[in-house]
Amino acid sequence: MTKNPFLGLYIIMAVLLVLPFVLPNSFYVDLAIRMAINAVIVLGLNLLIGFAGQISLGHAGFLGIGAYASAALPTHLGWHPLLAMGAGAAAAGLLAAVLARPIFKLKGHYLAMATLGLGIIINIVVRTEAAWTGGPDGMPVPPLSLAGFEISGDKHWYWIVAVLLSVSVWASLNLIDSPFGRALRALHGSEVASKVVGVDVIRYKVAIFVLSAVFASLMGSVTAHYVGFVTPNLADFFHSIELVTMVVIGGMASVYGSVVGAVLLTALPQALTSFEGWETVVFGGILMLCMIFLPKGLVPTMAAKFGKGE
């Protein structure tokens, strides 16, 4: 019997439909919203790292571009929040497109350092341009309104991010089974072999980097409007590493692994609060054990063991 690749999507949608009715209070709704936001970001990052085989250690910088566009443009220039969100995504995509060609001529450690440098530069800019960004203290973000209706409250935001997550999973599943996705898989396997069969390696690298940057920028804007405030911490190096860790823990080159990794690593710090000061140590220990015993990630390892799943 042929496996249905969309079965996991149907399960995710079912869980999303039921979840707000069983969560006991607003704290858990807020946690679910943050899980969904991180899952969409990690889906885009996994397309770059897992499927195309290209590392990015500065991806939170694109989150920062989207978040600060949604904060600064309506505040200083009076733009509509949706227009500001689109401008942030366009700016992130353009920056990724301009820098991708020189960056992706590098490999290995050099590529990692180049993407790390990009993220650090973006973080420095948002910290130092205080007149526009509020500097290290951050700045408030105007509320998001659609057709005159102001989006506020956890329940409104929950359904918005639930739809975004479902659409993102559906789009990712279709993308990886398209000719574009097959080219990415070939690129990950061997760049030399890809060139031999006619794959334009640089073009595909640029395209997936731009797509991943736009994913991150849009969700940076969503995060900013949901929280109502944005600080440079959203775009810092540690957040980038956290996102990469979600990809690795869930499983590289696994759509559902992206969702699982984001859910686990968003929830885990909350579950460890009882350790009173040792949360970071225990968190790091759990990650180390996962890397030792589950080097391919949770979802691919479980799929290989039980012979099913994405």
C-alpha positions in Angstrom: 0.0 0.0 0.0 1.4 3.4 -1.0 2.1 5.7 1.9 0.1 9.0 1.9 2.6 11.8 2.5 -0.2 14.1 3.6 -1.4 11.8 6.5 0.8 13.7 8.9 -0.7 17.0 7.7 -4.2 15.7 8.4 -3.1 14.7 11.9 -1.5 18.2 12.5 -4.7 19.9 11.4 -6.8 17.7 13.6 -4.7 18.4 16.6 -4.8 22.2 15.8 -8.6 22.1 15.6 -9.0 20.3 19.0 -6.2 21.9 20.9 -7.7 25.3 21.9 -10.7 23.5 23.4 -8.6 21.3 25.7 -5.9 23.6 26.8 -6.6 24.6 30.4 -5.6 28.3 30.4 -4.0 31.1 28.4 -0.5 30.1 29.3 -0.8 26.9 27.3 -2.5 28.7 24.4 0.5 31.2 24.3 2.9 28.2 24.3 1.0 26.6 21.5 1.2 29.8 19.4 4.9 30.1 20.0 5.3 26.4 19.0 3.4 27.0 15.7 5.4 30.2 14.9 8.7 28.4 15.5 7.5 25.4 13.4 6.9 27.6 10.4 10.3 29.2 10.7 12.0 25.8 11.1 10.2 24.5 8.1 11.8 27.2 5.9 15.2 26.6 7.5 15.0 22.9 7.0 14.4 23.4 3.3 17.7 25.2 3.3 19.7 22.9 5.7 18.1 19.5 5.4 17.0 19.4 1.8 19.5 21.7 0.1 22.4 20.9 2.5 23.3 24.6 3.1 24.0 25.8 6.6 22.8 29.1 8.0 23.9 30.3 11.4 22.5 33.8 11.1 18.9 33.0 10.2 17.4 34.9 13.2 18.7 38.1 11.4 15.9 37.6 8.8 13.4 37.3 11.7 14.7 40.6 12.9 14.2 42.3 9.5 10.5 41.3 9.4 9.9 42.1 13.1 11.5 45.6 12.9 9.8 46.4 9.6 6.5 45.7 11.2 7.5 47.9 14.2 9.4 50.8 12.6 7.5 51.4 9.3 4.0 51.9 10.8 5.4 53.8 13.8 7.7 56.2 11.9 6.2 56.4 8.4 2.5 55.5 9.1 2.5 52.4 6.9 -0.3 49.9 7.2 1.0 46.8 9.1 0.3 44.5 6.2 2.2 46.7 3.8 5.1 46.9 6.4 5.0 43.1 6.7 5.3 42.7 2.9 8.1 45.3 2.8 10.0 43.4 5.4 9.6 40.1 3.5 10.7 41.8 0.3 13.7 43.4 2.0 14.8 40.0 3.5 14.3 38.3 0.2 16.3 40.9 -1.7 19.1 40.9 0.9 19.2 37.1 0.7 19.2 37.2 -3.1 22.1 39.7 -3.3 24.3 37.9 -0.8 23.5 34.3 -1.7 25.7 34.1 -4.8 29.0 35.2 -3.1 28.1 33.3 0.2 27.2 30.0 -1.4 30.4 29.9 -3.4 31.8 29.0 0.1 31.6 25.5 1.7 31.9 24.0 5.1 33.2 26.1 7.9 33.6 29.1 5.6 29.9 29.0 4.7 28.9 28.7 8.3 31.1 31.7 9.3 29.7 33.8 6.4 26.1 33.2 7.4 27.0 33.8 11.1 28.6 37.2 10.1 25.4 38.2 8.2 23.3 37.5 11.3 25.7 39.4 13.6 25.7 42.4 11.2 21.9 42.6 11.2 21.8 42.3 15.0 24.4 45.2 15.3 22.3 47.4 13.0 19.1 46.9 15.0 21.0 47.6 18.3 22.7 50.8 17.1 20.1 52.5 14.9 18.2 53.6 18.0 16.3 56.4 16.3 14.5 53.7 14.1 14.6 50.6 16.2 14.7 51.8 19.9 18.2 50.4 20.3 18.9 47.6 22.9 15.6 48.4 24.7 13.5 47.6 21.6 10.3 49.2 20.6 6.5 48.7 20.7 4.7 47.2 17.7 1.4 48.6 16.5 -1.5 46.1 16.5 -2.3 44.2 13.3 -5.7 45.0 11.7 -7.4 43.3 8.8 -10.4 44.9 7.1 -10.8 47.3 10.0 -10.8 44.4 12.5 -8.0 44.6 15.1 -6.4 41.2 15.8 -5.9 40.8 19.6 -6.1 38.1 22.1 -4.6 34.6 22.2 -7.6 32.9 20.5 -7.4 35.2 17.4 -3.7 34.7 17.1 -4.0 30.9 17.7 -6.2 30.4 14.6 -4.0 32.7 12.5 -0.8 30.7 13.3 -2.7 27.4 13.0 -3.7 28.3 9.4 -0.1 29.5 8.7 1.4 26.3 10.0 -1.0 24.1 8.0 -0.4 26.0 4.8 3.3 25.9 5.3 3.4 22.1 5.9 1.2 21.6 2.8 3.4 23.9 0.7 6.6 22.2 1.9 5.3 18.7 1.1 4.4 19.8 -2.4 7.7 21.6 -2.9 9.9 18.7 -2.0 8.0 16.4 -4.4 8.2 18.9 -7.2 11.1 19.1 -9.8 12.4 22.0 -7.7 12.5 19.8 -4.6 14.1 16.9 -6.5 16.8 19.3 -7.7 17.4 20.3 -4.0 17.8 16.7 -3.0 20.3 16.1 -5.8 22.2 19.2 -4.7 22.4 17.9 -1.2 23.6 14.5 -2.4 26.4 15.8 -4.6 26.9 19.2 -6.2 29.3 17.8 -8.8 26.8 15.1 -9.9 24.0 17.8 -10.0 26.1 19.9 -12.3 26.7 16.9 -14.6 23.0 16.3 -15.0 22.3 19.9 -15.8 21.2 21.3 -12.4 22.0 25.0 -12.1 23.5 24.7 -8.6 23.9 28.4 -7.8 20.4 29.3 -9.0 18.8 26.6 -6.8 20.9 27.7 -3.8 19.9 31.3 -4.2 16.2 30.4 -4.7 16.0 28.2 -1.5 17.9 30.8 0.5 15.5 33.5 -0.6 12.5 31.4 0.2 13.8 30.5 3.6 14.6 34.1 4.4 11.0 35.2 3.4 9.6 32.4 5.6 11.6 33.8 8.5 10.8 37.5 7.8 7.1 36.9 7.7 7.1 35.0 10.9 9.2 37.6 12.5 6.5 40.1 11.6 3.8 37.8 13.0 5.9 37.3 16.2 6.3 41.1 16.6 2.5 41.8 16.2 1.6 38.9 18.5 4.0 39.9 21.3 3.4 43.7 20.8 7.1 44.5 21.4 10.3 43.7 19.7 13.9 43.6 20.9 17.3 42.8 19.3 17.2 39.4 21.1 14.9 38.2 18.4 17.7 38.5 15.9 20.7 37.4 18.0 23.1 34.5 17.4 21.7 32.4 20.2 18.2 32.4 18.6 19.8 31.3 15.3 21.5 28.4 17.0 18.2 27.5 18.7 16.5 27.3 15.3 19.2 25.2 13.8 19.0 22.9 16.9 15.2 22.5 16.2 16.0 21.3 12.7 18.6 18.8 13.8 16.6 17.4 16.8 13.5 17.0 14.7 15.3 15.6 11.7 17.0 17.2 8.7 15.2 16.7 5.4 12.0 15.9 7.2 9.0 18.1 7.0 7.3 16.6 10.0 10.6 16.6 11.8 10.6 20.4 11.6 7.3 20.5 13.4 8.3 18.0 16.0 11.7 19.7 16.7 10.0 23.1 17.1 7.3 21.8 19.4 9.8 19.9 21.6 12.4 22.7 21.9 9.8 25.3 22.5 8.1 23.3 25.3 11.2 21.8 26.9 12.5 25.0 28.7 9.0 25.4 30.2 9.1 21.7 31.4 12.5 22.2 33.0 11.6 25.2 35.2 11.3 22.9 38.3 15.1 22.4 38.2 15.6 25.9 39.6 18.7 27.3 38.1 19.9 24.1 36.4 17.5 24.4 33.5 20.2 25.2 31.0 22.4 22.4 32.1 19.6 19.8 31.9 18.5 21.3 28.6 22.0 20.9 27.2 22.3 17.4 28.5 19.1 16.4 26.8 20.3 17.8 23.5 23.6 16.0 23.8 21.9 12.7 24.4 19.6 13.2 21.4 22.7 13.9 19.2 24.5 10.8 20.5 21.6 8.3 20.3 19.5 10.0 17.6 22.0 11.6 15.2 19.5 11.6 12.3 16.8 13.3 14.4 13.7 12.0 16.1 11.3 11.6 13.1 13.7 10.0 10.6 15.0 7.6 13.4 11.5 6.6 14.4 10.4 6.3 10.8 13.4 4.0 10.1 12.6 1.9 13.2 8.9 1.4 12.6 9.0 1.6 8.8 6.6 4.4 8.3 6.2 8.2 8.5 7.9 11.0 6.7 
